[in-house]
Amino acid sequence: MTSPQATLTALLDRLRNTPAMQSKLAIQQPASALALHGQSCDDLYALPGDDTAAIRCGDQYQLLAIEGMIPAFVEQAPWFAGWSAVMANVSDITAMGGRATAVVNAYWHHDVIAAEQVLGGIRAACEAYGLILAGGHTSQAAGNPAVLAVAVSGWARNLLSTLHVAPGQIIAMAVDLDGRWHGDAPYWKAFEDVAPQRLRDKLEVIPRLAEAGLLHAAKDISNAGILGTLLMLLEPKGCGALIDLAALPQPADTPLERWLQVFPSYGFVLTLDPEDLATVAAAFAFEGLHCARIGEVDDSARLQVRQGPAQADFWDLSRQPFTGFHYPQFSHEARPALIHKEH
C-alpha cells in the first residue's frame, strides 16, 4: 500500500511538471531582460509582477492588463476564446482591487466566420461585464494564424498587490463553485446562464473589501492552477506558505488533482489579517461565493503542501525562481497606508 507521504509526493511531482506550470518558467527570460528596479512602491506597482500594471493618478491608480490566448484555443473555440480573453483580464483588474472599464483587441484569422465568432465572444463579455469595447486591430487573410490578444483598462482606489504580502498574513481562496467544466479542459465556467448584474455583483466583492482595508493582496487563479498561482502570489516578496489541501473549497465529485489545475472563471487567492477572515468570508458568501482559509504566509520562500498526515515542498523559491519577478528591495513598511478598516 502506498503511504500518504508517497502519494502526496507523486501528486506534487505531476503538478510541478504540467505544461501550464512549465510555461510559466519561460517568463524568467523577459523578467531577467527587463532588470526591474524601482525607487518607490509606486514605481514598482507600474512594473511587471502583479496581475496588472498600476499607475498612480492622483488619489487612485490606473490599471492596465493584457492577455494573449493560446492559438489552438482560438482555432478550436473562437467564441469562447473571445469571451475568455475579456474574462481573464477582468479577473486581473479585480485582483488588484480594481474595476474594469474598457477593452481593446487585436486578432488575426484565416476564417471570416471564425473571426466573427471571436469578436462575438469579446462583444458578449463586454456587454455582460459592462465594459466599453473601444476597438482594436484585426487582420483577416488566407494563411493567417488564429491569434488573439485583448487588453483592458481599469482603476482602483485602494490597491491590492503582491508587494503587500508579508509573513503572518493568512491565505484564503475565494471561488464560484456554481459552475461546470468545459469538456475535458481545465476551465471551470461559472458564468453561463448568469444574469450580467449577478456577474458584476460578484466581481464587486473584492474592490469593496480592498476599499474597506480588509485585504492586502490577491491573484486570480490562472492556467498555472491553484499552486502555480500561489507561487506567483508569494514570489515577488520571497515569501513562503503552508497550504492545507483539505481546506480548499472545491466542487463535489471533482478529483483533487483536476481541481488543483483549475482555471476558474471566478477564483482568487487572497492574503489578509487573521482577524478579518470572518468578515471577508461573509462578504463572499452574501454573493453565493465560497471563501475559506487555506494557509498562512511565512518567511521560508518555500511553498509547502499538507494532505492529511503528509507534508512536502512543492517549490523552493530560494533555489528555483518561478516567473523571476522578485523585489527584495521593497519594504512592506514603505507601502502606502491602508484606509481605516471597516467592519
Contacts in CASP RR format, 6 or more apart in sequence:
PFRMAT RR
TARGET T0000
AUTHOR 0000-0000-0000
METHOD contacts of the structure
MODEL  1
MTSPQATLTALLDRLRNTPAMQSKLAIQQPASALALHGQSCDDLYALPGD
DTAAIRCGDQYQLLAIEGMIPAFVEQAPWFAGWSAVMANVSDITAMGGRA
TAVVNAYWHHDVIAAEQVLGGIRAACEAYGLILAGGHTSQAAGNPAVLAV
AVSGWARNLLSTLHVAPGQIIAMAVDLDGRWHGDAPYWKAFEDVAPQRLR
DKLEVIPRLAEAGLLHAAKDISNAGILGTLLMLLEPKGCGALIDLAALPQ
PADTPLERWLQVFPSYGFVLTLDPEDLATVAAAFAFEGLHCARIGEVDDS
ARLQVRQGPAQADFWDLSRQPFTGFHYPQFSHEARPALIHKEH
2 10 0 8 1.000
3 310 0 8 1.000
4 307 0 8 1.000
4 308 0 8 1.000
4 309 0 8 1.000
4 310 0 8 1.000
5 309 0 8 1.000
5 310 0 8 1.000
5 312 0 8 1.000
7 307 0 8 1.000
7 310 0 8 1.000
8 305 0 8 1.000
8 307 0 8 1.000
8 310 0 8 1.000
8 311 0 8 1.000
8 312 0 8 1.000
9 310 0 8 1.000
9 312 0 8 1.000
11 256 0 8 1.000
11 257 0 8 1.000
11 260 0 8 1.000
11 307 0 8 1.000
12 227 0 8 1.000
12 305 0 8 1.000
12 312 0 8 1.000
12 313 0 8 1.000
12 314 0 8 1.000
14 257 0 8 1.000
15 21 0 8 1.000
15 227 0 8 1.000
15 257 0 8 1.000
15 260 0 8 1.000
15 261 0 8 1.000
15 314 0 8 1.000
16 314 0 8 1.000
16 315 0 8 1.000
18 261 0 8 1.000
20 186 0 8 1.000
20 223 0 8 1.000
20 224 0 8 1.000
20 225 0 8 1.000
20 261 0 8 1.000
21 224 0 8 1.000
21 225 0 8 1.000
21 228 0 8 1.000
23 223 0 8 1.000
23 224 0 8 1.000
24 224 0 8 1.000
24 228 0 8 1.000
24 231 0 8 1.000
24 232 0 8 1.000
24 322 0 8 1.000
24 323 0 8 1.000
25 322 0 8 1.000
25 323 0 8 1.000
27 323 0 8 1.000
27 324 0 8 1.000
27 325 0 8 1.000
28 321 0 8 1.000
28 323 0 8 1.000
28 324 0 8 1.000
30 48 0 8 1.000
31 48 0 8 1.000
31 323 0 8 1.000
31 324 0 8 1.000
31 325 0 8 1.000
32 324 0 8 1.000
34 47 0 8 1.000
34 48 0 8 1.000
36 44 0 8 1.000
36 47 0 8 1.000
36 48 0 8 1.000
36 325 0 8 1.000
36 327 0 8 1.000
37 329 0 8 1.000
38 44 0 8 1.000
38 47 0 8 1.000
38 329 0 8 1.000
40 334 0 8 1.000
41 163 0 8 1.000
41 330 0 8 1.000
41 334 0 8 1.000
41 335 0 8 1.000
41 336 0 8 1.000
42 56 0 8 1.000
44 163 0 8 1.000
44 327 0 8 1.000
44 330 0 8 1.000
45 53 0 8 1.000
45 54 0 8 1.000
45 55 0 8 1.000
45 56 0 8 1.000
45 61 0 8 1.000
45 159 0 8 1.000
45 161 0 8 1.000
45 163 0 8 1.000
46 53 0 8 1.000
46 54 0 8 1.000
46 55 0 8 1.000
47 53 0 8 1.000
48 325 0 8 1.000
49 162 0 8 1.000
49 232 0 8 1.000
49 236 0 8 1.000
49 323 0 8 1.000
49 325 0 8 1.000
50 95 0 8 1.000
50 96 0 8 1.000
50 161 0 8 1.000
50 162 0 8 1.000
50 163 0 8 1.000
50 236 0 8 1.000
51 65 0 8 1.000
51 91 0 8 1.000
51 92 0 8 1.000
51 93 0 8 1.000
51 95 0 8 1.000
51 96 0 8 1.000
51 219 0 8 1.000
51 220 0 8 1.000
52 63 0 8 1.000
52 64 0 8 1.000
52 65 0 8 1.000
52 92 0 8 1.000
52 93 0 8 1.000
52 95 0 8 1.000
52 96 0 8 1.000
52 154 0 8 1.000
53 63 0 8 1.000
53 64 0 8 1.000
53 65 0 8 1.000
54 61 0 8 1.000
54 62 0 8 1.000
54 63 0 8 1.000
54 96 0 8 1.000
54 156 0 8 1.000
54 159 0 8 1.000
54 161 0 8 1.000
55 61 0 8 1.000
55 62 0 8 1.000
55 63 0 8 1.000
55 64 0 8 1.000
56 62 0 8 1.000
57 155 0 8 1.000
59 157 0 8 1.000
60 155 0 8 1.000
60 156 0 8 1.000
60 157 0 8 1.000
61 96 0 8 1.000
61 155 0 8 1.000
61 156 0 8 1.000
61 157 0 8 1.000
61 159 0 8 1.000
62 153 0 8 1.000
62 154 0 8 1.000
62 155 0 8 1.000
63 93 0 8 1.000
63 96 0 8 1.000
63 98 0 8 1.000
63 100 0 8 1.000
63 153 0 8 1.000
63 154 0 8 1.000
63 155 0 8 1.000
63 156 0 8 1.000
64 151 0 8 1.000
64 152 0 8 1.000
64 153 0 8 1.000
64 154 0 8 1.000
65 89 0 8 1.000
65 92 0 8 1.000
65 93 0 8 1.000
65 151 0 8 1.000
65 152 0 8 1.000
66 89 0 8 1.000
66 149 0 8 1.000
66 150 0 8 1.000
66 151 0 8 1.000
66 152 0 8 1.000
67 85 0 8 1.000
67 88 0 8 1.000
67 89 0 8 1.000
67 92 0 8 1.000
67 149 0 8 1.000
67 150 0 8 1.000
67 151 0 8 1.000
68 85 0 8 1.000
68 148 0 8 1.000
68 149 0 8 1.000
68 150 0 8 1.000
69 81 0 8 1.000
69 82 0 8 1.000
69 84 0 8 1.000
69 85 0 8 1.000
69 147 0 8 1.000
69 148 0 8 1.000
69 149 0 8 1.000
69 150 0 8 1.000
71 145 0 8 1.000
71 146 0 8 1.000
71 147 0 8 1.000
73 80 0 8 1.000
73 81 0 8 1.000
73 84 0 8 1.000
74 81 0 8 1.000
74 82 0 8 1.000
74 107 0 8 1.000
74 109 0 8 1.000
74 118 0 8 1.000
74 146 0 8 1.000
74 147 0 8 1.000
74 148 0 8 1.000
75 114 0 8 1.000
75 146 0 8 1.000
78 109 0 8 1.000
78 114 0 8 1.000
78 115 0 8 1.000
78 117 0 8 1.000
78 118 0 8 1.000
78 146 0 8 1.000
79 117 0 8 1.000
79 118 0 8 1.000
79 120 0 8 1.000
79 121 0 8 1.000
79 124 0 8 1.000
80 121 0 8 1.000
80 182 0 8 1.000
81 118 0 8 1.000
81 121 0 8 1.000
81 148 0 8 1.000
82 118 0 8 1.000
82 119 0 8 1.000
82 120 0 8 1.000
82 121 0 8 1.000
82 122 0 8 1.000
82 125 0 8 1.000
82 148 0 8 1.000
82 150 0 8 1.000
83 121 0 8 1.000
83 122 0 8 1.000
83 124 0 8 1.000
83 125 0 8 1.000
84 187 0 8 1.000
85 105 0 8 1.000
85 122 0 8 1.000
85 125 0 8 1.000
85 148 0 8 1.000
85 149 0 8 1.000
85 150 0 8 1.000
86 103 0 8 1.000
86 121 0 8 1.000
86 122 0 8 1.000
86 125 0 8 1.000
86 126 0 8 1.000
86 129 0 8 1.000
86 131 0 8 1.000
86 150 0 8 1.000
86 152 0 8 1.000
87 125 0 8 1.000
87 129 0 8 1.000
87 191 0 8 1.000
87 265 0 8 1.000
88 220 0 8 1.000
88 222 0 8 1.000
89 100 0 8 1.000
89 103 0 8 1.000
89 150 0 8 1.000
89 151 0 8 1.000
89 152 0 8 1.000
90 100 0 8 1.000
90 125 0 8 1.000
90 129 0 8 1.000
90 131 0 8 1.000
90 152 0 8 1.000
90 203 0 8 1.000
91 220 0 8 1.000
91 265 0 8 1.000
91 266 0 8 1.000
91 267 0 8 1.000
91 268 0 8 1.000
92 152 0 8 1.000
92 220 0 8 1.000
93 99 0 8 1.000
93 100 0 8 1.000
93 152 0 8 1.000
93 154 0 8 1.000
94 100 0 8 1.000
94 203 0 8 1.000
94 206 0 8 1.000
94 207 0 8 1.000
94 218 0 8 1.000
94 220 0 8 1.000
94 268 0 8 1.000
95 160 0 8 1.000
95 206 0 8 1.000
95 218 0 8 1.000
95 219 0 8 1.000
95 220 0 8 1.000
95 268 0 8 1.000
96 156 0 8 1.000
96 159 0 8 1.000
96 160 0 8 1.000
96 161 0 8 1.000
96 218 0 8 1.000
97 156 0 8 1.000
97 158 0 8 1.000
97 159 0 8 1.000
97 160 0 8 1.000
97 206 0 8 1.000
97 207 0 8 1.000
97 210 0 8 1.000
97 211 0 8 1.000
97 215 0 8 1.000
97 218 0 8 1.000
98 154 0 8 1.000
98 155 0 8 1.000
98 156 0 8 1.000
98 157 0 8 1.000
98 206 0 8 1.000
98 207 0 8 1.000
98 210 0 8 1.000
99 154 0 8 1.000
99 155 0 8 1.000
99 156 0 8 1.000
99 203 0 8 1.000
99 204 0 8 1.000
99 207 0 8 1.000
100 129 0 8 1.000
100 131 0 8 1.000
100 152 0 8 1.000
100 153 0 8 1.000
100 154 0 8 1.000
101 131 0 8 1.000
101 132 0 8 1.000
101 152 0 8 1.000
101 153 0 8 1.000
101 154 0 8 1.000
101 155 0 8 1.000
102 131 0 8 1.000
102 132 0 8 1.000
102 133 0 8 1.000
102 134 0 8 1.000
102 152 0 8 1.000
102 153 0 8 1.000
102 154 0 8 1.000
103 122 0 8 1.000
103 126 0 8 1.000
103 131 0 8 1.000
103 132 0 8 1.000
103 133 0 8 1.000
103 134 0 8 1.000
103 135 0 8 1.000
103 150 0 8 1.000
103 151 0 8 1.000
103 152 0 8 1.000
104 134 0 8 1.000
104 135 0 8 1.000
104 136 0 8 1.000
104 150 0 8 1.000
104 151 0 8 1.000
105 119 0 8 1.000
105 122 0 8 1.000
105 133 0 8 1.000
105 135 0 8 1.000
105 136 0 8 1.000
105 137 0 8 1.000
105 138 0 8 1.000
105 148 0 8 1.000
105 149 0 8 1.000
105 150 0 8 1.000
105 151 0 8 1.000
106 136 0 8 1.000
106 137 0 8 1.000
106 138 0 8 1.000
106 148 0 8 1.000
106 149 0 8 1.000
106 150 0 8 1.000
107 115 0 8 1.000
107 118 0 8 1.000
107 119 0 8 1.000
107 137 0 8 1.000
107 138 0 8 1.000
107 139 0 8 1.000
107 147 0 8 1.000
107 148 0 8 1.000
107 149 0 8 1.000
108 138 0 8 1.000
108 139 0 8 1.000
108 140 0 8 1.000
108 144 0 8 1.000
108 145 0 8 1.000
108 146 0 8 1.000
108 147 0 8 1.000
108 148 0 8 1.000
109 115 0 8 1.000
109 118 0 8 1.000
109 138 0 8 1.000
109 139 0 8 1.000
109 140 0 8 1.000
109 144 0 8 1.000
109 146 0 8 1.000
109 147 0 8 1.000
110 140 0 8 1.000
110 141 0 8 1.000
110 142 0 8 1.000
110 143 0 8 1.000
110 144 0 8 1.000
110 145 0 8 1.000
110 146 0 8 1.000
111 146 0 8 1.000
112 140 0 8 1.000
114 146 0 8 1.000
115 138 0 8 1.000
115 140 0 8 1.000
118 148 0 8 1.000
119 138 0 8 1.000
122 133 0 8 1.000
122 150 0 8 1.000
123 133 0 8 1.000
125 131 0 8 1.000
126 132 0 8 1.000
126 133 0 8 1.000
127 196 0 8 1.000
128 191 0 8 1.000
128 196 0 8 1.000
128 199 0 8 1.000
129 196 0 8 1.000
129 199 0 8 1.000
129 200 0 8 1.000
129 203 0 8 1.000
130 196 0 8 1.000
130 200 0 8 1.000
131 152 0 8 1.000
156 207 0 8 1.000
156 210 0 8 1.000
157 207 0 8 1.000
157 210 0 8 1.000
157 211 0 8 1.000
158 210 0 8 1.000
158 211 0 8 1.000
158 213 0 8 1.000
158 338 0 8 1.000
158 339 0 8 1.000
159 210 0 8 1.000
159 336 0 8 1.000
160 206 0 8 1.000
160 210 0 8 1.000
160 215 0 8 1.000
160 216 0 8 1.000
160 217 0 8 1.000
160 218 0 8 1.000
161 217 0 8 1.000
161 335 0 8 1.000
162 217 0 8 1.000
162 219 0 8 1.000
162 232 0 8 1.000
162 233 0 8 1.000
162 234 0 8 1.000
162 235 0 8 1.000
162 236 0 8 1.000
162 237 0 8 1.000
163 217 0 8 1.000
163 236 0 8 1.000
163 237 0 8 1.000
163 327 0 8 1.000
163 330 0 8 1.000
163 332 0 8 1.000
163 335 0 8 1.000
164 216 0 8 1.000
164 217 0 8 1.000
164 271 0 8 1.000
164 332 0 8 1.000
164 335 0 8 1.000
165 216 0 8 1.000
165 217 0 8 1.000
165 233 0 8 1.000
165 234 0 8 1.000
165 236 0 8 1.000
165 237 0 8 1.000
165 239 0 8 1.000
165 271 0 8 1.000
165 297 0 8 1.000
166 216 0 8 1.000
166 237 0 8 1.000
166 239 0 8 1.000
166 271 0 8 1.000
166 297 0 8 1.000
166 332 0 8 1.000
167 239 0 8 1.000
167 297 0 8 1.000
167 298 0 8 1.000
167 299 0 8 1.000
168 274 0 8 1.000
168 296 0 8 1.000
168 297 0 8 1.000
168 298 0 8 1.000
169 216 0 8 1.000
169 217 0 8 1.000
169 271 0 8 1.000
169 272 0 8 1.000
169 273 0 8 1.000
169 296 0 8 1.000
169 297 0 8 1.000
170 271 0 8 1.000
170 272 0 8 1.000
170 273 0 8 1.000
170 274 0 8 1.000
170 277 0 8 1.000
170 293 0 8 1.000
170 295 0 8 1.000
170 296 0 8 1.000
170 297 0 8 1.000
171 230 0 8 1.000
171 233 0 8 1.000
171 241 0 8 1.000
171 243 0 8 1.000
171 269 0 8 1.000
171 270 0 8 1.000
171 271 0 8 1.000
171 293 0 8 1.000
171 294 0 8 1.000
171 295 0 8 1.000
171 296 0 8 1.000
171 297 0 8 1.000
172 269 0 8 1.000
172 270 0 8 1.000
172 271 0 8 1.000
172 272 0 8 1.000
172 277 0 8 1.000
172 280 0 8 1.000
172 281 0 8 1.000
172 291 0 8 1.000
172 292 0 8 1.000
172 293 0 8 1.000
172 294 0 8 1.000
173 221 0 8 1.000
173 226 0 8 1.000
173 248 0 8 1.000
173 249 0 8 1.000
173 267 0 8 1.000
173 268 0 8 1.000
173 269 0 8 1.000
173 270 0 8 1.000
173 291 0 8 1.000
173 292 0 8 1.000
173 294 0 8 1.000
174 205 0 8 1.000
174 206 0 8 1.000
174 249 0 8 1.000
174 267 0 8 1.000
174 268 0 8 1.000
174 269 0 8 1.000
174 270 0 8 1.000
174 284 0 8 1.000
174 289 0 8 1.000
174 290 0 8 1.000
174 291 0 8 1.000
175 221 0 8 1.000
175 249 0 8 1.000
175 250 0 8 1.000
175 264 0 8 1.000
175 266 0 8 1.000
175 267 0 8 1.000
175 268 0 8 1.000
175 289 0 8 1.000
175 290 0 8 1.000
175 291 0 8 1.000
176 190 0 8 1.000
176 202 0 8 1.000
176 264 0 8 1.000
176 265 0 8 1.000
176 266 0 8 1.000
176 267 0 8 1.000
176 288 0 8 1.000
176 289 0 8 1.000
176 290 0 8 1.000
177 190 0 8 1.000
177 249 0 8 1.000
177 250 0 8 1.000
177 251 0 8 1.000
177 290 0 8 1.000
178 190 0 8 1.000
178 288 0 8 1.000
179 188 0 8 1.000
179 189 0 8 1.000
179 190 0 8 1.000
179 192 0 8 1.000
179 251 0 8 1.000
180 188 0 8 1.000
180 189 0 8 1.000
180 192 0 8 1.000
181 187 0 8 1.000
181 188 0 8 1.000
181 189 0 8 1.000
182 188 0 8 1.000
182 189 0 8 1.000
186 223 0 8 1.000
186 225 0 8 1.000
186 258 0 8 1.000
186 261 0 8 1.000
186 262 0 8 1.000
186 263 0 8 1.000
187 263 0 8 1.000
187 264 0 8 1.000
187 265 0 8 1.000
188 251 0 8 1.000
188 262 0 8 1.000
188 263 0 8 1.000
188 264 0 8 1.000
188 265 0 8 1.000
189 265 0 8 1.000
190 264 0 8 1.000
190 265 0 8 1.000
190 266 0 8 1.000
191 199 0 8 1.000
191 265 0 8 1.000
191 266 0 8 1.000
201 287 0 8 1.000
202 266 0 8 1.000
202 287 0 8 1.000
202 288 0 8 1.000
202 289 0 8 1.000
203 266 0 8 1.000
205 283 0 8 1.000
205 284 0 8 1.000
205 286 0 8 1.000
205 287 0 8 1.000
205 289 0 8 1.000
206 215 0 8 1.000
206 218 0 8 1.000
206 268 0 8 1.000
206 270 0 8 1.000
208 283 0 8 1.000
209 215 0 8 1.000
209 280 0 8 1.000
209 283 0 8 1.000
211 339 0 8 1.000
212 339 0 8 1.000
212 341 0 8 1.000
212 342 0 8 1.000
213 338 0 8 1.000
213 339 0 8 1.000
213 340 0 8 1.000
213 341 0 8 1.000
213 342 0 8 1.000
214 272 0 8 1.000
214 276 0 8 1.000
214 279 0 8 1.000
214 280 0 8 1.000
214 283 0 8 1.000
214 341 0 8 1.000
214 342 0 8 1.000
215 270 0 8 1.000
215 271 0 8 1.000
215 272 0 8 1.000
215 276 0 8 1.000
215 280 0 8 1.000
216 271 0 8 1.000
216 272 0 8 1.000
216 273 0 8 1.000
217 233 0 8 1.000
217 270 0 8 1.000
217 271 0 8 1.000
218 268 0 8 1.000
218 269 0 8 1.000
218 270 0 8 1.000
218 271 0 8 1.000
219 229 0 8 1.000
219 230 0 8 1.000
219 232 0 8 1.000
219 233 0 8 1.000
219 268 0 8 1.000
219 269 0 8 1.000
220 229 0 8 1.000
220 267 0 8 1.000
220 268 0 8 1.000
221 229 0 8 1.000
221 262 0 8 1.000
221 263 0 8 1.000
221 264 0 8 1.000
221 267 0 8 1.000
221 268 0 8 1.000
221 269 0 8 1.000
222 229 0 8 1.000
222 232 0 8 1.000
222 263 0 8 1.000
223 263 0 8 1.000
224 231 0 8 1.000
224 232 0 8 1.000
225 260 0 8 1.000
225 261 0 8 1.000
225 262 0 8 1.000
225 263 0 8 1.000
226 248 0 8 1.000
226 259 0 8 1.000
226 260 0 8 1.000
226 261 0 8 1.000
226 262 0 8 1.000
226 269 0 8 1.000
227 243 0 8 1.000
227 260 0 8 1.000
227 303 0 8 1.000
227 305 0 8 1.000
227 314 0 8 1.000
227 315 0 8 1.000
228 322 0 8 1.000
229 269 0 8 1.000
230 241 0 8 1.000
230 243 0 8 1.000
230 269 0 8 1.000
230 303 0 8 1.000
231 303 0 8 1.000
231 314 0 8 1.000
231 315 0 8 1.000
231 317 0 8 1.000
231 322 0 8 1.000
231 323 0 8 1.000
232 322 0 8 1.000
232 323 0 8 1.000
232 325 0 8 1.000
233 269 0 8 1.000
233 271 0 8 1.000
234 240 0 8 1.000
234 241 0 8 1.000
234 297 0 8 1.000
234 301 0 8 1.000
234 303 0 8 1.000
234 317 0 8 1.000
235 317 0 8 1.000
235 321 0 8 1.000
235 322 0 8 1.000
235 323 0 8 1.000
235 324 0 8 1.000
235 325 0 8 1.000
235 326 0 8 1.000
236 325 0 8 1.000
236 326 0 8 1.000
236 327 0 8 1.000
236 330 0 8 1.000
237 327 0 8 1.000
237 328 0 8 1.000
237 330 0 8 1.000
237 332 0 8 1.000
238 301 0 8 1.000
238 317 0 8 1.000
238 318 0 8 1.000
238 326 0 8 1.000
238 328 0 8 1.000
239 297 0 8 1.000
239 298 0 8 1.000
239 299 0 8 1.000
239 300 0 8 1.000
239 301 0 8 1.000
240 297 0 8 1.000
240 298 0 8 1.000
240 299 0 8 1.000
240 300 0 8 1.000
240 301 0 8 1.000
240 302 0 8 1.000
240 303 0 8 1.000
240 304 0 8 1.000
240 317 0 8 1.000
241 295 0 8 1.000
241 296 0 8 1.000
241 297 0 8 1.000
241 298 0 8 1.000
241 303 0 8 1.000
241 304 0 8 1.000
242 295 0 8 1.000
242 296 0 8 1.000
242 298 0 8 1.000
242 304 0 8 1.000
242 305 0 8 1.000
242 306 0 8 1.000
242 311 0 8 1.000
243 294 0 8 1.000
243 295 0 8 1.000
243 303 0 8 1.000
243 304 0 8 1.000
243 305 0 8 1.000
243 306 0 8 1.000
244 294 0 8 1.000
244 295 0 8 1.000
244 306 0 8 1.000
245 256 0 8 1.000
245 260 0 8 1.000
245 305 0 8 1.000
245 306 0 8 1.000
245 307 0 8 1.000
245 308 0 8 1.000
246 306 0 8 1.000
246 307 0 8 1.000
246 308 0 8 1.000
247 292 0 8 1.000
247 293 0 8 1.000
247 294 0 8 1.000
247 295 0 8 1.000
248 256 0 8 1.000
248 259 0 8 1.000
248 260 0 8 1.000
248 292 0 8 1.000
248 294 0 8 1.000
249 290 0 8 1.000
249 291 0 8 1.000
249 292 0 8 1.000
250 256 0 8 1.000
250 259 0 8 1.000
251 259 0 8 1.000
266 289 0 8 1.000
269 294 0 8 1.000
270 280 0 8 1.000
271 297 0 8 1.000
272 280 0 8 1.000
276 341 0 8 1.000
277 293 0 8 1.000
279 343 0 8 1.000
280 291 0 8 1.000
281 291 0 8 1.000
281 292 0 8 1.000
284 290 0 8 1.000
284 291 0 8 1.000
285 291 0 8 1.000
301 316 0 8 1.000
301 317 0 8 1.000
301 318 0 8 1.000
302 313 0 8 1.000
302 315 0 8 1.000
302 316 0 8 1.000
302 317 0 8 1.000
302 318 0 8 1.000
303 313 0 8 1.000
303 314 0 8 1.000
303 315 0 8 1.000
303 317 0 8 1.000
304 311 0 8 1.000
304 312 0 8 1.000
304 313 0 8 1.000
304 314 0 8 1.000
305 311 0 8 1.000
305 312 0 8 1.000
305 313 0 8 1.000
305 314 0 8 1.000
315 322 0 8 1.000
317 326 0 8 1.000
END
